[in-house]
Amino acid sequence: MSFYGQSIVPAIRNMKQFDRFLQSDFEYGVLLDSHLGQVKHIVKEGKHHHKKLLIHVDLIQGLKHDEYAAEFLCQEIKPAGLISTRSSVIAKAKQKKVFAIQRLFLIDSGALEKSLELIKKYEPDYIEVLPGIVPRLIQEIKNKTGIPILAGGFIQTKEDVQLALNAGANAVTTSDENLWLI
């Protein structure tokens, strides 16, 4: 399995990384840290290079991270998808027919159970599991939800990538450009 042919989905933290992403063979990337004034230009430039961006709504400065921000992004910016920890953003992304990716932080069993309840209710298209270096939990979440998994966070080696993929992740999101090359 993969995310549209990619086992790695580059996570872009700055404009230098964005430029390298544009020159890569990857079709999809995740836009992390940015501010509202840059987002439209970044997505437009990506489209010009036949790239599709998944915007991490929670990390866009200048936006409140809610369903209104999601609606604005979908209508005005037109990304390939939205990533968020917030269920209201996921619901709006689904309504607007872009990829809805629920970001899930694995901090303890209580947070996991609450997240699984929300995932069942809102049915995102993908779940991004952080940290992505916990293969047993990647497998458990995939088994319990049946929703494709992206693994991210603390993935630092080729072995980390392979462990996440072997555990059932469809792809790994990473800002480590060395891992973009594997």
C-alpha positions in Angstrom: 0.0 0.0 0.0 1.0 3.6 -0.4 -0.4 7.1 -0.6 -1.0 7.5 -4.3 2.2 5.7 -5.2 4.3 7.4 -2.5 5.7 5.6 0.5 7.1 8.9 1.6 5.1 12.1 1.7 7.4 15.1 2.1 6.5 17.4 4.9 7.5 21.0 4.0 8.6 23.3 6.8 10.1 26.2 4.8 10.5 27.7 1.4 13.9 26.0 0.8 12.2 22.6 1.3 9.3 23.7 -0.9 11.7 24.5 -3.7 13.3 21.1 -3.3 9.8 19.5 -3.2 9.0 21.2 -6.5 12.1 19.7 -8.1 11.3 16.2 -6.8 9.4 13.4 -8.4 6.8 13.5 -5.5 3.2 14.4 -6.5 1.9 15.0 -2.9 3.4 16.9 -0.1 2.3 18.3 3.3 2.6 22.0 4.0 3.4 22.5 7.6 4.6 25.8 9.0 3.4 28.8 7.0 1.4 31.9 7.4 -1.8 32.8 5.7 -0.2 35.3 3.4 1.9 32.6 1.8 -0.5 29.8 1.5 -2.3 30.8 -1.7 1.0 31.4 -3.6 2.5 28.2 -2.3 -0.4 26.0 -3.4 -0.7 27.9 -6.8 3.1 27.4 -7.4 2.7 23.7 -6.5 -0.1 23.3 -9.0 2.0 24.9 -11.6 4.6 22.2 -11.0 1.8 19.5 -11.0 2.1 19.0 -7.2 -0.7 18.5 -4.8 -0.5 19.9 -1.3 -2.1 18.8 1.9 -2.3 21.8 4.2 -1.8 21.3 8.0 -4.5 23.7 9.1 -3.3 23.8 12.8 0.1 25.1 11.7 -1.0 28.0 9.5 -0.4 31.2 11.3 -3.1 33.8 10.9 -6.0 31.3 10.9 -8.2 30.2 13.7 -8.1 26.4 13.4 -11.8 25.8 12.9 -14.4 24.8 10.3 -14.5 28.4 9.0 -10.8 28.3 8.3 -11.3 25.0 6.6 -14.0 26.4 4.5 -11.9 29.4 3.5 -9.0 27.1 2.6 -11.1 24.8 0.5 -12.9 27.6 -1.4 -10.1 30.1 -1.8 -6.9 28.1 -1.8 -8.2 24.7 -3.1 -5.6 22.3 -1.6 -5.6 18.6 -2.2 -6.5 18.1 1.4 -6.5 19.3 5.0 -4.7 17.8 8.0 -5.9 18.7 11.5 -6.3 17.5 15.0 -9.7 19.1 15.1 -12.8 17.1 14.1 -14.7 20.2 12.9 -11.9 20.8 10.3 -12.1 17.1 9.2 -15.9 17.3 8.8 -15.6 20.5 6.7 -12.9 18.9 4.5 -15.1 15.9 3.9 -18.0 18.2 3.0 -15.8 20.1 0.6 -14.6 16.9 -1.0 -10.8 17.3 -0.3 -8.7 14.7 1.6 -9.6 14.8 5.3 -6.6 13.7 7.4 -7.1 13.4 11.1 -3.9 14.0 13.0 -3.7 11.8 16.1 -1.1 12.3 18.8 -0.5 9.1 20.8 0.2 10.5 24.3 -1.6 7.9 26.4 -4.4 5.3 26.2 -7.1 7.8 27.2 -6.2 10.1 24.3 -6.1 7.1 22.0 -9.6 5.9 23.0 -11.1 9.4 22.7 -9.5 9.9 19.3 -10.8 6.5 18.1 -14.3 7.6 19.1 -14.0 10.8 17.1 -12.5 9.0 14.1 -15.5 6.6 14.2 -17.9 9.6 14.2 -16.2 11.7 11.5 -14.6 9.0 9.3 -11.6 10.9 7.9 -10.1 9.6 4.7 -6.7 9.1 6.4 -5.3 9.1 9.9 -1.8 10.6 10.5 -0.4 8.9 13.6 2.2 10.7 15.7 4.7 9.6 16.7 5.1 7.3 13.8 7.7 5.1 15.5 5.2 3.0 17.4 4.5 0.1 15.1 2.2 -1.8 17.5 -0.1 1.3 17.8 -0.1 1.9 14.0 -1.3 -1.6 13.5 -3.9 -1.4 16.3 -5.3 1.9 14.9 -5.5 0.5 11.4 -7.2 -2.7 12.6 -9.7 -0.8 14.8 -10.7 1.8 12.2 -10.0 0.3 8.8 -8.8 3.8 7.7 -5.5 4.2 5.9 -2.6 5.4 8.0 0.1 8.0 7.5 2.9 7.8 10.1 4.9 10.9 11.1 7.0 12.3 13.9 10.4 11.0 15.2 11.0 9.0 12.1 14.7 9.4 11.6 16.1 6.4 9.7 15.3 4.1 6.8 14.6 1.5 9.4 12.0 3.7 11.1 10.3 4.2 7.7 10.3 0.4 7.1 8.9 -0.4 10.5 6.0 2.0 10.1 5.2 0.6 6.6 5.5 -3.0 7.8 3.1 -2.1 10.7 0.5 -1.1 8.2 1.1 2.6 7.5 0.4 3.5 3.9 3.1 6.1 3.9 5.4 8.1 6.1 5.3 11.9 6.4 8.7 13.4 7.1 10.5 16.7 6.8 13.8 14.9 6.9 15.0 15.4 3.3 17.4 12.5 3.6 14.4 10.2 3.9 12.8 11.8 0.8 15.5 10.0 -1.2 14.7 6.4 -0.1 
